[in-house]
Structures are given as C-alpha cells and as structure tokens.
Amino acid sequence: MKPVLVGRLRIEIVDSNLQRAGELKQALADYVLDAEGDLATALESFSAEQMKRSKQQDMHQRSLVIDRFIAEGCVESQTPIDLFMADHPDLTEDDRRLIQDWRRGFVGLFAVQQVYPDGFELMNWLTAKSYRVYFTSADNPVQMQRFKQGEIILAQIAPIDRQDWMLFSSPVQMGKLGKPKLAVAIGNFKENYKNHLYSDAPELLAEAWKSVEKYHQEFTDFFGSAEITMPGYQLNKKLAEFQEVMTQKRLAEAGIDDSKSLEELTAEAGVTQTEIEEAAEAMGADTKQVAQFFDGKGKTKMVAPKVDLPDRLKKAEQVTVLTHPRWGQAFLPTYHQFCALLEAEDWTAVPNGQNWVDRYLRDPEVPAFVWYHLAQTYPQQLETVLRSVLERPGFDLNNDLNSLLQEFDKSTETELPEIASVPIHLHNLFQEAIQELSKEKGKEKGKGKRKVGAGF
C-alpha cells in the first residue's frame, strides 16, 4: 500500500501547487496589464520590439508577448516579478519560491507526445528534452484536450516544482507538420526567439558558442586574417576549399575513415549512392559529410552548417569578409567603398557620400560589429562623418554609437550567429526534410525547380 499512498500524496501536492500556481499567474498577469507608469511603459516598449521582430502577429502571439514580458521584461534594474512581490508583502514563502522559479520558464517549439486529462507530455524540438506539463486553473482543459498527439505547438512553460511544469501561456497550435514544414518552423523559431534557442539546454548553447569561436579561429588560420577581400567568384572557391578542410577535420573527430570511398560509406549506411548525392546536391554539402549521418554513426553532438555564398556575392567585383569570435561573419560587397569614404580628405566630395552612410545605417546586412570595427579603425573620421550626416554636432562616438545603432534596429548584443553548429537531431531532421523534398522534386520534374536553403 505504501507506493499507492506515496502516489496519492504526490498527486495531491501537484494538484495543490497547480491550483495556487494558476491563481498567482492570473494575479501577476492582471498586475502587469493594470500597471501604470514605468511598468506600463516597459511593457509597451517590449511588446513593440517583439511584435516588430515577429512575422506572426495574431492574438495568440500578442498574448505570448505579454507572458514573455512577465518572465523576461525589465523596468530599470527590476523585473515585473520583482515589482509584483514587492507590492504583495502578504505572499507566503511558498508563493515567493514558486514565483521566483518562474524565471526558469522558457518559450519552446514543442511536439505533443501524449495528451492527458490534466496536461501534456511535450518534447522541445530545439533540444529534444521532454516535459510533463500540467493544466492550471487558468487553462481550459476541454479546449486543451483537442490537441492531438504529434501536433506541434509554440508555448511558454514554467516550473511548478523540480520535475513538473505548467503552461505559462496559451499554446499556439501549428498542427501536424511534415519534416520539411517542421524544419521551416524551427528556422522561424530561431529567427523570432533567438534568446530561447537552447534556453533549457545550457550545455548545447555552450557548445554552439564554442563552435563560433572555433570557426573564427579556423577561418583566420586558413585565410591568414579576420578580414579578407577578394572577387566574389574567387571567394566562393576559397570558401569551398576552406569548408573541405573543415569537413576533413570533422570526419576525423567523428571517427570517420576519410580513406573510404563513397561506395563503402553508402554500403555501411544502408542507402544508395544516388540518395546521398541527391541530398548532398540539395544541401550544397559534401557527399561524405552527408553519408556519415544517414546511419546515425556521427559521434558529435553538434554539426556545423554549410556557409553558402549567395549568387549576388559570387558575381560581386569584390567582397570583404569580417569574422569575429562572438558576432560571427559579415559579407560586404561595398565595404572598401565605405572605407574609402572615411579615408578621403574631404568626404563631402565623395559622390553620394551621405547616401552611403544612410545605407550602411539602414542595411540589416551591416550588423553592429561592423560599425564597431569601423569605429576602432577610423574613430575620428567616422565621428566627423556621422556628426555631419545626422546633423548632430554633439555626437560622441564613444558614448552615442550604441544608441545610434539601436535607433536603426541593429542589435548591440551578440546573438548566436548562423555559423554556429546545431544539435545533431536538428541536423538529421533537416537532412530528412531535404530527402523528402528531393523525392517531391523527382515527381515534379518538368514543373520547374524548387530551391532549398541549407541549414536551419
């Protein structure tokens, strides 16, 4: 009988926690929505920024933004959670502990693995971690049970104790997605929720950041500098050589015998050479690199994506690549023209000089770290030019550059760049998606080619 009693006691504790969690979450949401002054201003700014970044702006998304603000928002040096607890001194220690723990909440793209009368079993697709998530008094269990096993949802979850979780936002239902659409959904999540990419798997995030540093070092070793300039067609060839060198290193690190022929690798993987060549062609990857993952024998947790130079850069007269151990890379076909503007004795004599500056401020492909590099290389010239173009005679490069970049929607905080390695399960998902699209392409021959991007 003892195990049964323990089980019942466990259920009673969970039910009690859920009831209180639902009440506190509702009270916290009302507190934020009814707020005035600095808290209301902070919510408005946070919402505007998030909705601007997101391509999806329905009611579910707006509700999710408010719930995210509760956990992520900041009012000067305090969070909404801090302010709520300060204004509610009657909260018990258990209440405070529960609310404090909500800081560990996160947004994820989840697969519904099981539907229970009182909640879900969810798997975070970004990290492959599973969670038992319960409904609270604030949820609608009848509506929630309409979700089906295998469906994908976008939701924010938060802990109620060490092993159980609650829905912290109304989930956005995305339906059952095939692998190609799931790969697209993961790519969209990566774009819209960068700070939640591996939020429940710090070990994966650490590996991803290490891979950026490693890529920067290998790039610098291969090219001899963190800044290179060459014609687009030549850069494309050199990047292919560089990535071949990287592939050989990764194969060695994964224990793959580089001396084996493609036929031997395909025989070991249990697939045909045609299948591997089609997948590799669609990805723009090396056939051996693709082959090693068909049978799951890759021993690494993370896989580096292929850097693919767009056609417009391949045809450019010259392209400058700047690489950084945290910011990643920038590919700029007009960088030397901009530098020439700063090096000119009289920059106003340079044709369209003011337009160049305006373009570099507005172009999303000129990230903040490029401006930091310019500020370090041409501090006096850049300050002089910006004072004139912006008509701000008091502009100070050291004090005002960050606020200027933010004014033009350039993030001044590092975000995991595209060159970061991705977890092996996401890499494999993408390859499987490519295979499905390749089969579709085979069926649709004569109906026009369908281009697929590489990486997620």
PyMOL commands that set and color helices and strands:
alter all, ss='L'
color gray80, all
select helices_A, chain A and resi 2-33+38-53+59-72+80-86+93-104+141-144+179-192+194-196+202-223+232-253+262-269+273-283+287-294+311-314+335-343+347-349+353-362+368-377+379-390+397-407+424-443
alter helices_A, ss='H'
color red, helices_A
select strands_A, chain A and resi 106-116+119-124+129-134+152-159+164-167+172-175+227-230+302-303+319-324+328-332+422-423
alter strands_A, ss='S'
color yellow, strands_A
deselect
rebuild
show_as cartoon
